[in-house]
Amino acid sequence: MLSPRFRLWHMIPFAAKYAWLRVRRRPVVVHFEVTMRCNASCGFCDYWKTPAEAKATELASFADAARRFDPMLITFTGGEPLLRRDLPALVREVAQAAPLTYRTIITHGGMLTEARARELWEAGLHQINISLDYLDERHDQARGIPGLSARILALAPTLVKHGLNIRFNTVIKDDNLDDVLPLVHRAASLGVGVNLSVYTDFKNGNRAHLIRGEQLAKLDALVAGLLAFKAQRRGVLSNSDWYIRQIPRWVRGEMTEPCRSGETTVHIGPTGNVRRCPDFPEDAHWREWQGYAPINCDRCYYACRGEAQAPLEVNRLRDLIA
């Protein structure tokens, strides 16, 4: 599901840019972590423990970094990026610095309103990603924000009606295996897309939501259902067929291929330092960064890791066309 601002012919310059970036071994996706502060209290993440004083060290602009990297896709993330009151200005400057980029944001949605979404859209966003792991109050409990799931489910179709491209970011966990496919169907009925990832304890060591051995048959059934859904309705799930097929392999501990996410995807933190992965420590400032090589790490199966390994299959082209 491409942004309504793009047409099919835009695939030509984007394909050329992708080839150029890959030949030069430059990142295809750059995540601007505009803050590490967060007003949720998720058990699998410690960003909400970042002190308010960290605001003083956050970059006032990411435009120079966007101009330097000039990737295909830029994501504004955090922490909770909507805590930055100057976020529309950050988006606008990045859009001007790197015009041929697909620009998105990831938010928990608790601070998102129709007015703020439209302001960010007008500043240059092409997609708004809202975290949603359950369709009921379990999501509120997981995020520590009362009424969050109902708020998201009410706001999303309103934004879609106004022409905005909305996606749910859904993490597959031990306790939502029965809920993921219904969530995908609900999203489709609302005109919303879905990005899937798999839970990991890499971020802060919380193993509570890891998929267990006795759940593997249920996971296999979910994967089969997701692939069957994709075969009928391309464009709702943004994950490649390949990524979805590999999820059971990772959960079973059978994946030993090097992780290429630091080669194709990088994270630039609020002070300008680069990380190969959101769960790795910072390295050099983006001005001095020299690149990453693939690494032997199987601690996660985030989409950024899995899609970096995904081959360019015909089904991927069908997803884009859809």
N, C-alpha and C positions, 0 to 999 in steps of 0.2 A: 504494500500500500504506500505509494509514493505521496509526497506532499502535493496538494492540488496546485501548488505553484509550478510544478514541473510537468513536462509532457514527455511522451515516449522518445522524442528526438534528443532530449537531454541526456539519454543514455550514451550517446556517441561521445560528447566531450568528457563525460564522467568516466567512460571506459578508457579513453585515451589517457586521462589523468591517472587512473588506477594503474595502468601499464607502466607509465612513467615513474610513479612512486615505487612500484615493486622492483623495477629495473635498478633504480638508485638505492634500494633498500631503505626507503624512507617510510615513516608511519603513515598508514592509510587512515587511521582513526586517532584523534587526539582528544583526550578528556581534560577539560579545564575544571579542576576542583577549586571552585571559586571561594569556598570556605570549608573548614572542617567543623564548624559549629552546627548543631542540630537541636531542634526542640522536640524531637521524638525521643523514645527511650527503648529502642529495640534491644532485645537480649543478645542478638548475634553481632552487635556492632557497638563500639565504644565512642563513636564520634560525638555523641551527645555529652560526653564528659569533657569535651574541649572547653576551656575557660573562655568567658566572654571577652577577656583581654586580648585573645588571639585576633580579634577584629582589627587591631591596630597594625598588624603585620601583613594583612591581606593586600595583594596587588590591586592598584587602582585601575589597571587596564591589562588586558590579555591580547591586545591588538598586535603588538610587536611579535609575540610568540606565534600568533595565528599567521602572520605574514611570513615568518621564518619557516614554519613547518608546512603551511599551505596544504593540509591533507584533503581527503575526500569528505570526511565527516568530522564534525566538531560537536562534542557533547559538553554542556554545562552541568556540572554535578557538584557533589560535596561529600559530606555534610548535606545540609539542606540549602540549596542555592537561593531559594526565595527569601532567606534571611538577609541576603544582600539587597538593600533598597535601591542600589544603583545597578541592579541586574539588567534592566532594559538598556542602559547606556553601555554596559559591557558587551551585550549582544550586538548592539548597533555598531560599535567600533570594530568588533571582530568581523561582522558581515561586510563592512567596508574594506577591511584589510585583506580578507580572503573571500572574495565574492563567489567563486565556483566551489562552494562547500555546502554540504547538507548539514544543517545546524539543528541540534536537539537539546532538550533539557531532561533531567531525571529529578523528580520531586516526590516526596511522600504525599503531596496533595493537600495537606492540612491547612496550608496558607494560600492555596490556589483559589482564585475567584474568577468569574467571567471577565471582569475588568482587567485583572492582572494578566490573564492569559492573552487577551486581545492586545494588551500593551506589548507583551513579549513577542507576539506574532508580528505586530507592526514593526517591531525593532529588527526582525530578521530571522526569527525561528521558523523551522519547517515542520517540527514535530515536538509534541509534548508527551513525555513518558511519565506515567504515574504508577508508583509501586502499588500492587494489589495482589495479595497472596490468598485471600479468602473472600467470599461474597457476603460474609456476615460479621458479627461482632468479634469473632476471633481475630480478624485483622486489626480491629481497634485495640484489642488487648496486646497483640504482638508489637504494635507501634506505640502503645501508651497514649493514644489520642482518642478519646471517646467520640463515637459517632462518625469516625473517619470513613468506614466503608460505605455507609449510606450517603455521605457527602460526595464521595468520589463517583458513585453510581448515578447520582442525580445530576452532577455537574458535567460529566463526560458527554452525554448525548446533547446537552445544550451547546457545548463547544463544537461538537461535530456539526450540529445544525447551522452554526455560523461559519462553517468552512474550515475549521481547524483540524489538523491531523493529530489524533489522540491514540496513544497506545498504553496498555497496561504492562508493566514489568512484573512478571510473576516468577517467584522462586519455587521450584519443586522441592517439597520437604517430606518428612516422614508422615506428617499428619494432614497433608492436603492432596495425597495421591488420588483420592476419590473426588476432589473438588476442581482439579485443574481443567479437565475436559468440560465440565459444566461452566467454568469461568470463561473458557474460550468461546463456547456457544453463546454465553451471555454477552460477551464483548462483541461478537459478530452481529448479534441482534441490535446492538447499540451503534453499530458503525465504527467500532473501535478495534484496533489491532492488538496483538499480544506478542511480547518478547519473553521467551523462557530462559531461565538459568537454573542451575542446580545448587542446592544448599551445600555449604562447606563450613567447617569449623576453623578455617584458616585465619579468619579475621580476628577473633578473640578467644578461640579455644572452646566455644560453647558447642558441645557435641549433641545437644538435646534433640536437634531436628535432622540428624543424619539418617539416611534411609538404611534400614536394617536388613540383614540377610533374609529374614522371613517375609520381607515385603517385596522381594525381587520379582516374584510372579506378578504381583499387582503392578509393579513398575513396568514390566514387559507389556502388560495389557494396556497401560496408559500410553506407552510409546506407539503401540499398534493403533490405538485410537487416534492419536495425534496425526500419524502419517495418513490414516484413512481420511481424516478431516481435511488435511492439506490436499489430498488428491481430488477432493470434491470442491474445496473452496480455497483456491490460491489467493494470497494477498492478505489474509488475516494474521496468520502466524509468520513472523518475520524470520524465524530460525530456518536454516537450511534443513532439508531432509537428512542430510549427512549428519549434522549436529544432533538432531533428535535420535537418529539411529545409534549414535555412539554413547548416549547417556547410560544405558545399562553396563556397557563396557567399563566406563569410569567408575561407576558405583561398585562393580565387582572387583575393582583393582586390577583390571586387565590392560589398562592404558599405560604404555611406557614410552610413547613418542615424545620427543622434546617439545616443550611449550614455546610457541613462536609469538606469543602475544606481545612481548616486549619489542619484537622486531616490527610488527605491523600495527601495534596499539601501544600508546604511552599515556601516562597520566602526569599532568603538570599541576602541582599543588598550589595552594593560595600564596605561597611565598616565591613561587617560580621554580622550585626544584622538581626534577623529573623522577618518576617511578615507573618501573616496567609493569607493575600490577598494583591495583589499589591496596593489596595486602602486603606489599614489599616495602622496605624502608626507602627513603629518598636517596637519590644519588646527586649528580651535579646539577647546577642551575641550567635552565634550558639553553642559555647562551653558550655554555661550555659543553653541553651534552654531545657525545660522539656516536651514540647508537648502542643498541643491544644485540647480542647474539642469542640464538635459541638456548634454552636452559632445561636441564632435566628436573622438572618439577611437576608433580601430579597432585598437588594439594587442593586444586579446585577444578571445577568444570564450568566456570563462568562462560557465557557466550563469547566474550572477547577472546578467551583461550581457545574454545572449540572452533569458532568460526575462522580463526586464524589458520587452523589446520585443514579446514574444509576444502576439498577440491572443487573446481568450477564445473559443476554438473549442469546438465540441461535443465533440471528442475529449478535451479537457481535463477536461470533466465526466465522461466515461467513465473516464478514468484515476482520478479520485478515487473514483468509485463502485466501481471494481474493487478 
